[in-house]
């Protein structure tokens, strides 16, 4: 798909992978609505993109806010949304802890942010996509969705649900022109990763800008037929376009 004049909504876009996705999408000609709670960081990210000549807009909001309002606000900024990238996420309480030490409220909050909010926002956007006969739903997943890592419980369960949500959207929208997929970006040098694993050598992790370039290059070629793409499959699919990779990378 050509990204020129494509209207994209990216959640969790004030820093890390979300910000890098906004930058790369705008550089390829997309009009990007960047949504996040942190207003100062978000406004700075949008200003940087505009300074570089890109078309970016700030939507200061929580992903759990009223989805119809969020969808309407995004469309008012750039027009009907063609692509939504569900990137906003929460680990739950840190330091990470076993399920037996996780409160019901903290578990429910992780599910609400990481799974229910993407479902609600997609529901608010997908009807118009189906009417136009085109659209793309991208769910940023994790290796924790398929591996049972101790202490990652609430986050892991929510990401497993997000993977299957993407599969279900893909199956139900198969003949509409709207595609859905989940992408595992792999381990990245982000604040969230540092919160989860503070003792890891940051030099061993991939920069979010590298991962964003892979994802955007993949979208520019056209979404793959598989409903879930692992980190290694993402690297392989875009190997010739990735730049600046570290000498070593963890798998996810």
C-alpha positions in Angstrom: 0.0 0.0 0.0 1.2 3.5 -0.7 1.6 5.5 2.4 1.3 8.8 0.6 -1.8 10.6 2.0 -2.7 7.6 4.2 -4.4 8.6 7.4 -2.9 6.7 10.4 -3.8 6.7 14.1 -0.9 5.6 16.4 -1.6 5.1 20.1 1.1 5.4 22.7 2.9 7.7 20.4 4.7 10.2 22.7 7.9 8.1 23.0 9.5 4.7 22.1 8.1 2.7 19.3 5.0 4.8 19.0 6.9 8.0 18.4 9.3 6.3 16.0 6.4 4.9 14.0 4.9 8.4 13.8 8.2 9.8 12.5 8.7 7.0 9.9 5.1 7.1 8.7 5.1 10.9 8.3 8.5 10.7 6.4 6.8 8.4 3.9 3.9 10.8 3.3 1.3 9.6 5.7 -0.9 12.0 7.8 -0.4 10.8 11.4 -2.6 11.3 14.5 -0.4 10.6 17.5 -2.3 9.8 20.6 -0.9 9.6 24.2 -1.6 10.7 27.7 1.7 12.6 28.2 1.0 16.0 26.7 4.5 17.6 26.9 6.2 14.6 25.3 3.5 14.2 22.7 3.5 17.8 21.7 7.3 17.7 21.4 7.2 14.6 19.2 4.6 16.2 16.9 6.5 19.4 16.7 9.7 17.5 15.7 7.8 15.8 12.9 6.3 19.0 11.6 9.7 20.7 11.6 11.0 17.8 9.5 8.2 18.5 7.0 5.8 15.8 8.0 2.1 16.0 8.8 1.4 15.0 12.4 -1.3 15.9 14.9 -1.5 15.5 18.7 -4.4 13.8 20.4 -3.9 14.0 24.1 -6.0 11.2 25.5 -6.0 7.8 27.3 -6.8 4.8 25.2 -9.5 3.8 27.6 -11.4 7.1 27.0 -14.7 7.0 25.1 -13.7 5.3 21.8 -16.3 7.1 19.7 -14.9 10.4 20.9 -11.3 9.3 20.1 -12.2 8.1 16.6 -14.1 11.2 15.9 -11.3 13.5 17.1 -8.8 11.6 15.0 -10.9 11.8 11.9 -11.5 15.5 12.5 -7.8 16.1 12.3 -6.9 14.2 9.2 -10.0 12.7 7.6 -11.2 9.0 7.7 -8.6 6.8 9.4 -7.1 4.2 7.0 -4.7 2.5 9.5 -4.8 2.2 13.3 -1.7 1.0 15.1 -2.6 -0.2 18.6 0.8 0.5 20.3 -0.2 1.9 23.7 0.4 -0.7 26.5 1.0 -1.1 30.2 3.1 -3.6 32.0 1.0 -3.4 35.1 2.8 -2.8 38.5 6.6 -2.8 38.5 8.8 -4.4 39.6 7.0 -7.3 37.9 5.5 -9.8 40.2 4.0 -13.3 40.3 0.3 -13.7 39.6 -0.3 -14.6 43.2 1.0 -11.2 44.2 -1.0 -9.3 41.5 -4.1 -7.5 42.7 -7.4 -8.0 40.8 -7.4 -4.3 40.1 -3.9 -4.3 38.5 -4.8 -7.4 36.5 -8.0 -5.8 35.2 -6.2 -2.6 34.3 -3.7 -4.4 32.2 -6.5 -6.2 30.3 -8.4 -2.9 29.9 -5.5 -1.0 28.5 -3.8 -3.7 26.4 -6.9 -5.6 25.1 -10.2 -4.0 25.8 -9.2 -0.5 24.6 -7.9 -1.7 21.2 -11.1 -3.7 20.7 -13.2 -0.7 21.5 -11.2 1.7 19.3 -11.3 -0.7 16.4 -15.0 -1.1 16.8 -15.3 2.7 16.5 -13.2 2.8 13.3 -13.8 -0.4 11.5 -17.3 0.3 10.2 -16.1 3.3 8.1 -13.2 1.2 6.9 -15.5 -1.5 5.7 -17.7 1.0 3.9 -14.7 2.3 2.0 -13.5 -1.2 1.3 -10.0 -0.7 2.8 -8.3 -0.4 6.1 -5.6 -1.9 8.3 -5.6 -2.9 12.0 -2.2 -3.3 13.5 -1.8 -4.7 17.0 1.7 -4.4 18.6 2.2 -7.7 20.4 5.1 -9.3 22.4 6.9 -12.6 22.7 5.2 -12.7 26.1 2.0 -13.5 24.3 3.3 -16.9 23.4 5.8 -17.7 26.1 5.0 -18.1 29.8 7.6 -15.9 31.5 7.3 -15.9 35.3 6.2 -12.5 36.7 4.9 -11.2 33.4 1.4 -12.5 34.1 -1.1 -9.7 33.5 0.9 -8.2 30.6 1.4 -11.7 29.1 -2.3 -12.6 29.3 -3.4 -9.3 27.8 -1.0 -9.7 24.8 -2.1 -13.3 24.2 -5.6 -11.9 24.0 -4.5 -9.2 21.7 -2.9 -11.7 19.3 -6.1 -13.7 19.1 -8.2 -10.5 18.8 -6.1 -9.7 15.6 -6.8 -13.2 14.3 -10.5 -12.9 14.8 -10.7 -9.5 13.2 -8.7 -10.9 10.2 -11.1 -13.9 9.9 -14.2 -11.8 10.2 -13.1 -9.1 7.9 -11.5 -11.3 5.3 -13.8 -10.3 2.4 -14.2 -6.6 3.2 -10.8 -5.2 2.1 -9.9 -4.5 5.8 -6.8 -6.4 7.1 -5.8 -7.2 10.6 -2.5 -8.5 12.1 -0.4 -8.6 15.2 3.3 -7.8 15.1 5.9 -8.8 17.7 8.5 -6.0 17.6 11.1 -7.9 19.6 13.1 -6.5 22.5 13.7 -2.7 22.2 15.7 -0.1 24.1 12.6 1.7 25.5 11.6 3.0 28.9 9.0 0.2 29.2 11.7 -2.4 28.7 13.9 -0.7 31.3 11.0 -0.7 33.7 10.4 -4.4 33.2 14.1 -5.5 33.0 16.3 -2.9 34.6 19.4 -5.1 34.7 19.6 -5.8 31.0 22.4 -4.3 29.0 20.7 -1.6 26.9 23.4 -1.9 24.2 22.1 -5.4 23.4 18.6 -4.1 22.5 17.3 -2.9 19.2 16.6 0.8 18.8 12.8 1.5 18.4 13.6 3.6 15.3 15.0 0.4 13.6 11.9 -1.6 14.5 9.6 1.3 13.3 11.4 1.4 10.0 10.9 -2.4 9.6 7.2 -2.1 10.4 6.6 0.9 8.1 8.5 -0.8 5.3 6.3 -3.9 5.7 3.2 -1.8 5.6 4.4 0.0 2.5 4.8 -3.3 0.7 1.4 -4.5 1.9 0.3 -6.4 5.0 1.4 -10.1 5.1 -1.2 -12.8 4.8 -0.3 -14.2 8.3 -2.3 -12.7 11.1 0.7 -12.7 13.4 4.3 -11.8 12.6 7.1 -12.8 15.0 10.1 -10.5 15.6 12.3 -12.8 13.6 9.8 -12.9 10.7 9.6 -9.1 10.8 13.4 -8.9 10.5 13.5 -11.4 7.7 10.7 -9.7 5.8 12.4 -6.3 5.8 16.0 -7.3 6.0 17.3 -5.3 3.1 15.6 -2.1 4.3 16.6 -2.2 8.0 19.4 0.1 9.0 21.5 0.6 12.1 21.0 -2.8 13.7 23.1 -3.5 16.8 25.7 -6.3 16.6 23.5 -8.6 18.7 19.7 -8.8 19.2 17.6 -10.8 21.5 14.7 -12.7 19.9 11.8 -11.0 21.6 
